[in-house]
Amino acid sequence: MSKENITGGKKSRGAGCLRWLGRAALWGVILLLGLAAIGAIYQAVASASDAKLYKPMDQMVDVNGVQMRLDCKGSGSPTVVLEAGAQSSSRYWMRVQDQVAEFTRVCSYDRAGYGWSDTVPETLYPEQVAEMLHALLEKGGERPPYLMVGHSFGGVYVRVYTAKYPDEVVGMVLVDSSHENQVQQTPPELAGSPQSKQVEDAQALFVGMYKIAAPIGLLRTFKLLDAGVNAMFTEGERGPVLAETYRTGFISVWERETNMTAAYSGQPGKLGEMPLVVLSQKVDAQTMDEMYGPIYQDLSMETMQQLADIYNGDQDELAALSTRGKRIVVEEVGHFIQLDAPEVVIAAIREVFEQVAR
């Protein structure tokens, strides 16, 4: 056989292999696109079913083209307004709202992108959140005065609301509230550590994967977000929370708000003589070690104590925003005091309410 025939045979076989690989790759792409399409249909159908089962249509209010959920109960004045923390919907107040409604009017709501409120594409900063809440209450037929209650970063939101609309707010309860400068106060041993960078990179990777997986139903199929919800809510409470959590746009909103809160800084405004109760969990070096130790294994107990001192100092500073402010340290609770000890939150709201009731 001639050299030319041997070479030609090799080229023919090589071309055949390339054609086979090309067809395999094409069919692989078609299969993946087909599975993604099936997943997207599943996600859409499941989301529609969740909305039919859980979305309270009679509580939706149009705020400049954005449909937002507003849930108000009871009667009396002032009206208590419940502001959930970052990444949370109004459902996180489910163990508090009905009991408060027994002695006054109380409203909870879903910020844009959470619960059943429409998603907006841009990042919402505290000033915008306050403006949207103001419009929501007004268009929903609610009228001041308000007693504002904020959990976690919701505490920042209600303080910004109070600064923008000071004549509307007569009292405040802060539930394990964030401080405007808490991120900037993080010790350099933690903020600048290689482990911190690794945690941030891992979180960014997972969020990116989740953003791809959510619209094609993979998060829902494999129940990837169930664990966090199951840890905080009872079996009877989980259904509506999971339905909201698996909405297609949730992860993108979660990412934008998380990034915003991590970069946010400011100075909490003084509240004059406004009645104020600050509820805080008990935090010491051991608490911080249990929180950060499994991730940041090289941190010393001195750094843990420094973190605890920063937290407690911030909580004391928040209580001092008003000449009538006080801090209550709540034993045996975590960050979500309204879920762990709702009776404590209800009592604090009632205490402030009785000082300002009309």
N, C-alpha and C positions, 0 to 999 in steps of 0.2 A: 504493500500500500504506500502510495506516495505521501511525502511530507505534507503536501497541500491537502490531501484528503483527511489525514489525521487532524490537522489544524482546523479544517472545516467542521469535522465531527465534534471537536471540543467546543467550538464556537456555537454549534447548533444546540449541543446539550446545555451550555451556559445560558444561551438565550431562552431555552425552554425552562430552565430553573428560574430565571428572572421573571418570565411570564407567569409561572406558577406562584412565585412569591408575591408578585403584583396582584394576582387574582385573590390570593389568600388575604393580603392586606386590605384589598377592596371589600371583600366579604366581611372581614373583621370590622371595618369601619361601618359597613351597613348594619351589621349585627349590633354594634354599640349604639348607633343612632336609633335603631329599632327599639332596643331596650330603654334608651333614654326617653323615647317618645311614649313607650308604654308606662314608664315611671312617671313622666309628666302628666299623663292622663290619670294615673292612679292618684297622684298628689292633688290634682284639680278636683277629682271626684270626692276624695276623702275630705278635702278642705271645704267643699260645698256641703258635704254631709255634716261636718262639724259646725259650720255656720248655721245650718238649719236647726241643729240641735241646741246650740249654745248662744248664738248671737242674739242679743236683746234688741230687736229692731225698734221698739218703742223708746229706747234710750239713746238713739243716735241723733246728734245735732250737727247741722252744717256750719262749719267755721271757715268762711272764705273758700268754699269748695272742698274742704276736707271734712269727711264724716267722722265725728268723734263721739265716743261713748261717754255719757254722763248719767250716773246712777244716784238719784237723790231720794231720801226717805225721811219720814218723820216730820215734825213741825216744831217751831220754836226759833228763838233768836238769841245769840248769833248762830248762823249756820256753820257747822264744822266742815272744813274742806280737807280731804285726805289725799296727800300726795305720795305716791309710791316711790321707791328708790330707783336708781338706775337699773335698767334691764328688767324692770318689773311692771306688771299691770295692776289694775285696781283689785284683782283677785287676792292680792296679798293683804288686803284689809278685810277679808271675808269673816274673820273671827271677831272683828271689832265693830263694823258698821251697824249691824242690826241692833246691838246693845246700846250704841250711842243714839240711835234713832228713837229709843224709848224715852229720852229726855230732851231732845232737840232735833232740828233738821240737820242732816248730814249727807254730804255728797262725796262720792269717789268718782274717778274718771280714768280713762286710758289716754296717755300721751300718744301723739301721732306715731304709728308703727307698732304699738303694743296693744295687747288685748284685741279688741275688735275695731279700734280706730284705724282709719286709712293711713297708709305709709306715705311719707313725703321723701323726696330723693336727697334732700340736703341735710347736713348736720344741724340739729337744733341746739342752740346755746341757751343758758338759763334765761336770758332776757326774752328770747323768742318763746320759750316754754311759758313764761309768765304772761306774755301777751296773748298767746293762744288760750291759756286757761281763763284769762279775764274775758275774752270774747266768748268762750264756751259757756261760762256761767251766765253772762249777760244774755246771750241768745237762747240759753236753756231756761230763762225765766227766773234765775236766782238773783237775789239782791243782798248786798252787804247789810250789816257787818258780818265779817268772817272770822272764825277761829281756825287758823291754819295749823295743820298737822303734817309734818314731813319726816319720812324715814330715809336714812342713809343720805344719798345725794339729793333726795327729795327735800331734805332740810335746806340745802342750798337754793333749790327752786323756790321754796316758800319764803325764804329771806329776800330773794330778789323780787318776788312778787310784792312783798311788803314794802320794799324800798320804792318800787314803781307806783304802787297804789296805797300809800300810807293811810289814807282816810278810810280805807275799806277793812283794815285788819285791826282787831281789838285784842287778840290773844294768840298764843302760839304754844305748841307742844312739839319738841324735837325728839325723835326716836332713834337713838344711836346714830345721830346725824354726822354726815361728813363735815369737815372743816374746809374752807376754801383753799387753804394753803397746805393741806396735809401731805400731798405728794411732794411738794417742794421741801418739806421738812424731813423727808426720808434720809436716814444716815447714809453717808457715802459708802460704807462697808456693804450696805445692801443695794443701794441704787446703782452703784458702779461695779458690782461684782460680776464675774464671768457667768455665774449661775443665773443672775438676774437677766442677763442678755440671752442666755439659753432658754429661760422660761418665756421671755418675750417672743423669741423666734419660734418656739414651739407653739405658742398660742396663735401667732400670726399664721402659721402653717395650718393648724387645725381649723381656724376660722375660714381661711381660704378654701380648704377642702369642704367644709360644711356649706359654704355659699354655693359651691358647685352641686353638692349632693341634695340640698334642700328642694330646689325646683323639680327634681326628677324623683322625688319620693324616697330617696335612700335613707335620710335621717328618720323618717317615719317608719319605713319598713324594718330597719334594724333597731328602732327605739333608742337611738343614740343620745337623746336628750331626756330620757325617762328618769335616769338615776337622780339628777338634781331635784326634779319635781317630787319624786317618790320619797326623798329624804325629808322633805318639809311638809308635805300634805298627806292627809289620811286618804284611804282608799276612796271614800265617798267624795272627797274634795278634788281629786286629781283630774277627773275627766275634763272639766272646762279649762283648767290650767294647761294641760297637755294640748288641748285643741288650739289654744292661743299660741303655745310655744312652737307648734309645728306649722304655723302659717308660713307661707313661702318667704315673705319678706323679713321675718323676725331676725335672722342671723345678720343681715345687712344693717338693720337698725341697731342691733346689739353692738356690732362693731363700731359704728359711727359714734354712739353714745359712750362706749368704753374709751375710745380714743379721745373724745372730748373731755371726759372727766379726768383722764390721766394728765392732760395738758392744762387743765383749767387752774387758774389762780386768782386770788382777789382778797379782799378784806371784808369780813362780815360786818354789816352795818349795825349801828347801835339801835336799840329798840325802845329807848327812853324808859317809861314806867310801865310798859306793856307786861301784863301777866305772862310768865314764861316758865315752863317746866321742861328740863332736859333729862331724858331717860338714857342711861348708858349701861352697857354690860360691864361686869367686873373684869378689869384687865390688869394683869401683872406680867412679870417676866415669864412665868410658867405658861400663861395663856398665849403669849407671843411665840414661845418655843413650840407649843403644840400646833400653832397656826403655820409658822414659817419653817420650823425645824426639819420636817420631812423633805422640804425642797431645798432650803439653804442650809446645808449641813455644817458649813464652816463658820457660821455665825456664833459668836460667843454669847454667854448669858448676859454679859455687860451690854451688848448691843440689843438683846431682847429687852432688857430693862429700859434702855434708852427709847426703844419703840413704845413700850408701855407708858413711859413718862410723857412722850409726845402726845399719845392718844388722850391720856388723862388731862394733860394741860390744855389740849384743844377743847375737850368737853367742858372744863371749868371756864374757859374763855367764852364759850357759847352761852353758858348760864349767866355770865357777867354782862352779856349784851344788854340786859335790862336790869334796872334797879330792883325789880320785883321778880328776878329770875332765880331759879334754884335747880340744882342738879340732884337727881336720884339715881344711885347705883343699884342696878337690879341683879340679884344673885341668880346663878344657875340658869342663865339664858345665853343664847348666841346673838349674832348680829340682828336676826329677825325677831325682835322682842315682841312684836305684834302677833307673831305666830306661837312663840314659846310661852309667853305670859300675857295674853290679850287683856286679862283683867287689870294688869298694871297700867297698860296704855289707856284703857277705858277710864280708870280712876284718875289718871293725870288729866285727861280731857275734861272730865267732870269737874275737877278741882279748878281748872282755869275757867271753864264755863260759868261756874257759880260766882266767880269774881267779876264777870263781865255781862252776865245775863240781863236782858232787858224785859 
